[in-house]
Amino acid sequence: MNKIASNYQQKSLLQRLDWLDYVYAIILVAGAIFAYSKYAHHMDVYEISFLFSAAALFSYLGWQWRSLGKLVIAVGVISLISISLYQGDQARASQLFLLKFLISSQSAVMWMNVLFMLAMATYWFALYKRSEFVGKVASSLTWAAVLMGFVGLMVRWYESYLIAPEVGHIPISNLYEVFILFCLITAMLYLHYEQRFNTKQLGGFILLVINAAVGFILWYTFDRAANSIQPLVPALQSYWMKIHVPANFIGYGAFSLAAMVGVAYLLANKGILATRLPSLDILDDLMYKSISVGFAFFTIATILGAMWAAEAWGGYWSWDPKETWALIVWLNYAAWLHLRMVKGLRGTVLAWWAVIGLIVTTFAFLGVNMFLSGLHSYGTL
């Protein structure tokens, strides 16, 4: 088996592809062409380029990680079923059984929340029982939660256009939507590492931070009724939002994952759960990989944000509180990577640093919105 796996890895990407991979890519390209033919009058040149670039990108990613390809197809199929049930009438969301209880945007997001909570409990039970089967169940629940979350976002995107064409927008524009995005990205990053390194023992730790976001979503929905779709404020009516926000949240998700791995490292280093968790070397390497990915995407997001600011406000940098704290986050993880890569530092210090880094990142993301005001005040609670 190891020899077969080694031979597989030595092949180039094109040599590893089979007919199903090509069918997958054809489906994505056909979907992009269909979307263009149906909605081109709503799209500018940037959105058209994003559409076809997304088809190419997800084809490549699906070839590299086949589980992602299956997810993309499942999200597309279920979202299209939901959209077809609407028949252009948003009122049907409260009239049809499938929409009301399963695959309208709000129903799908609620299922996501429930499945993430069940997944967390199942991961911890698997860790306690040392059960490989229960761990697989936990992974399946996490995949199901991700599926429902993405369906919720895709259908919400369609629902925004049902309100009015000028209201329609990609659902990453307010705290409710980006917290859903955070849950999904963090879970996807973890599932990738789980499949690559067989680290199901860490699922309960990662799901803790995801379920903290789930708690916020539930509070924001039921206490603040913030789940309704609102028109974009002028500052957000830009193609930059479509690339700046996802890049930012890949960074946030990766930093959060690293922090929870850091918690596991600190516990294992003290002898707590040490026989149940991966080795300290694996945990240390996973922290490093997560922060490296997060830092790369956060850097891209910061550059994109500066370009967006230049277009919207006439300057690349204005020392707005959000910008200032983004810089603090960037410097924090730049220092972490410098100490690990250049100075060779390992172990407890960097684990604590990763955990504290999550506090800094959380304030930059949410605390600034709560306690400070500035050009980004449209994101307040």
N, C-alpha and C positions, 0 to 999 in steps of 0.2 A: 504493500500500500504506500509506504514512504517513497519507494522508487517511482511508482506511478505518479504520485503528487509532485515529485521533483521534476520528472519529465514534463508534466503539465505546466509547471511554473517556468521551465526553460523555453517553452514555445512563445513565439511572439503573439500579440493580441489577436491579429487576424488569423493565425494558425489555430488559436483556441476556439474561434467562433464556429458554431454549428448553424443549421438552417433556422432553428428557433430564434437565435440571436438576430439573424437578418430579418425574420418576420417581425420581431419586436421593433426594430428600427423602422421598418416600413410602416408599421402601425402608427408610430409616433409622427413620422413625416406626413402620413396621410391625415392624421388628426390635425396637424398644424395647417395643412392645406385647406382642410374643411373649415377650421376656425377662421382662416383668412378669407375664404370665400363668403362666409356668413357674416363676419363682423368687421371686415376691412374698412367699412365706412365709419366705424368708431375708433379706428387706429391711425396713429401717425407713423412716420417712418421709423421712429425709435421702437415703438411697440411692435411693429412688424419684424424688425430685426431681433427683438427679444424673443418673439414667438418662435422663429425658426432656429435661433441660437439655442433656445431651451430644448427643442426637439433633438438637435445634434448633441447637446451636452448630456441629456438624460439617456440618449442611445449609448453614448460612450460609458457613462456611469453604470448603466444597466448591464453592459458587457463585462465591466470590471467586477460588479457586485450583483449577481443575478437575483438575489433576494430583493434588491431595490427595484430591478426591472419588473418583478412580479407585483410589487407594491404599486408601481406607477400604473400598470395595466388595471389592477383592481380598483384603484382610486378613479381612474378614467371611466371604467365601466359603471361603477356605482353612481358616480356623479352624473353621468349621462342619463341613467335611469331616473335619478331624482329630478333632473332638469326636465325630462320628458313628461313627468307627472304633473309639473306645474302648468304646462300648456299656456304659459304666458300670464298666469293669474296667481299673484302671490297669496291670495286668500286661500288657495287650495292647501297651503301649508298646515292649516288648522282643520281641514276637512277630510283629507285622505289619510287613512291609517298609516301607510308607510312613511309619508312625510311627517305626520304629526308625532309619531313615536320612534322613528328610526333615522331617516335620511334627509330631513330638512336640515338646514345649517345648524340651527340651535339644538335639535335632537341629536345630531351626529356629535356635536361638541359635548353634550351631556354624556353620551355614551363613552366618548374619549375619557372624560373625567372619571367615570365609574371604572372603566377598564384599567386606567393607570393606578387607581387605588387598589383594585384587586391584584394587579401585577405586583405592586410593592409588597402586599401581605404574602403573596405566594413566593416571591423571591426570598423573603426572610424565613418563611417556613422551610423552603428548600435548603437554605443555609443551616438552619437548626437541625434538620433531619439528614443532612448530607445526601439528599435525594436528587439524582440526575433527572429522573422522570419529572419530579415537581419543578425542577429548574427549567425543563423544556416547556412545561405548561406556563410558567411565568413569562418565558420569552414569547410564547404564542400570544398571551394576553397583551404584552407590550406591543407586539406587531399589530394586533387588532386595534389597540388604542390609537396607534399612529395612523392606521388606515382610516378610522372614523374621524380623527382630527383633520386629516387632509381632505376628506370628503366634505366635512363641515366648512372648511375654508373655500373649497372650490364652489360649493353650492351657494355660500354667502356671496361670493363674487358675482354669480349669476343673479342672485336676489337683489343686489344693489342696482343692477340695470333694470330689473322689473319695477323698482320704485320710480326711476326716471333715467333716461340715457345719460343726462348730465350728472346724475348722482353716482353712477356706476364707477367703481374703482377696485383695484386689487386690495384684498382684505388684510393689509398690514399697516393701517393708518392710525390706530389708536391703541391704548393700553390693553383693552380686551383682546384685540386681534393679535397683537404682538406677544402677549403672554401665551396664547395658543401656539403661535409660531415657536416660541422658546421651548415649550414642552416637546413639540414634535422634533425640532432640531436636536435638542439634548438627547432625546430617546434614540434618534437615528444614529447619532455619533456613538452612543453606548452600544447599540445593537451591532454596529460595524465592528467595534473592538471586541465585543463578546464573541462574535463568530470567528474573528481572526485569531484571538488569543484564548478562547474558551474560558471566559472569566464570569460565568454566571453567578459566582459567589459575590460579585460586586453589585449585582442588580438591585438589591435592597437599598444600598447606599445611594446609588444614582437616582433611584425612584423617590428618595426622600426629597431631593431638591426639586424634582419634577412635580411632586405632589404638593410642595409648598406653593408652586405656581398654580396648580389646580385649585388649591384653597383660595388664592387670590381671585381666580376666574369666577369661582362660585360666589364669593363675597361681592365681587364687582357686578355680577349678574343679578343677584337677588336683593342686595342692599342698595346698590346704586342704579339698578336697571340700565346698566351701561352696555348691554349686548345689542341694542338697537343699531341699525345702520344709519350713519349720519353722512351728509355731504362733506367732502374734503374741504378743509380750510385752504385759503389761497396758497399758503406756503408749501402745502403738500401736493399741490396740483402740478407735479413734475415727474418726468421719466426717471429722474435720479432716485426717487423713492423706491422704485422697483428693484434697484440693485444695491443701494446704500443700506436699506433696512435688513434684507436677508444676510448680507455680508456681516453686518453688525451682530446679528443674532447667532450666526455660526460661531463668532468669537465669544459671545456671552455663554452659549451652550457648552463650548469646549472648556472655557474657564471654570464653569460650574462643575462639569464632569471631573476636571482635574482636582478641584477642591474636595469633592466627595471621595475620590481615590486617595487624596491626602489624609482624610479622616480615617479611612481603612488602614493606611500605612501607619499612622500614629497608634492606632489600636493594636495592630499586629506587632509593632515594634515593642509595645508594652506587654506582649504575651496574651492580649485579649483577642480571641477568635483566630489566633495565629495558625492553628492547625486546620482551620476551615477556609481561610483566605488564601489567595495566590501568594507566592513568595515576595519578599520585600523588593527583590530585583525587578520582578514583573510590575509591581505597583509603582516603583520609581520610574521605570521606563514608560508606563502608561501615563503617568503625570506629565512626563517630558513631551511625549507625543501629543497629548491633548493641548498643552499650553503652546506648543509650536504651531499646531493648526489654528488655535484660537488667535494667537498673535499675528499670524499671517493674514487671516481674514479681518481682524480688527484694524490692522494697518491699512488694508485695502478700503475698508469702510470709512476710516478717518480721512483718507485722501479723497474718496468720493464725496464725503460730507463737505470737505473744504471746497470742492468744485461746485457742489450744489449751493453752498453759501455764497460763493462768488456770483452765481447766476441770480439767486433770489435776493440777496442783501447787498451786493456790490463789493464784497470783500471776502477773501479766503479765510480770514481768522479775525474774530472780534472779542476774544476772551469772554464770550458768553459762558455762564456757569456750566452748561452742558458740554461745551467745547473744552473748558478748563479741566473738568473731571474726566473727560475722555482722554486728555493728555496724561493725566495722573495715572489712569488705568494702563495706558500704553507704556509709560515709563516704568511702572511697577513690574509688568511682565517682561519688558526689555531687560531690566536688571536681573530678574529671575533667570532668564535664558542666558544672560552673560555669565552669571555665576556658575551655572551648570556646564555650559559649553566651553567657556574659556578658562575658568578657575577650577573646573572639575568638582565642584561641590555636589554632594549627594545627601540623601537621607532626611533626618528629622527636621533640620532647618528649612529645607525647601518644601517639605510637607506642610509645616506650619505656615510658611509663606503662601502656599497655594490656598490654604483655608482662609487666611486673613485676606488674601487677594479677592476672594469671593465677596467679602464684606465691602471692600472698596468698590468692586464692580457693581454690586447691588445698589450702593449709594449713587454711583454715577448714573445708573439706569433709572432707578425709582426714587431715591432720596432727593435728587435734584428736582424732580418733578413735584415732590411734596413740599419741600422746604425753601427752594430758591426759585426765582423768577428770572426770565430773560427771553431771548428770541425763541426758545423752544417751549414757551409756556403753554402752547396748545396741547401738550401732553400731560397736563396736570390732572390730579385725581378729582 
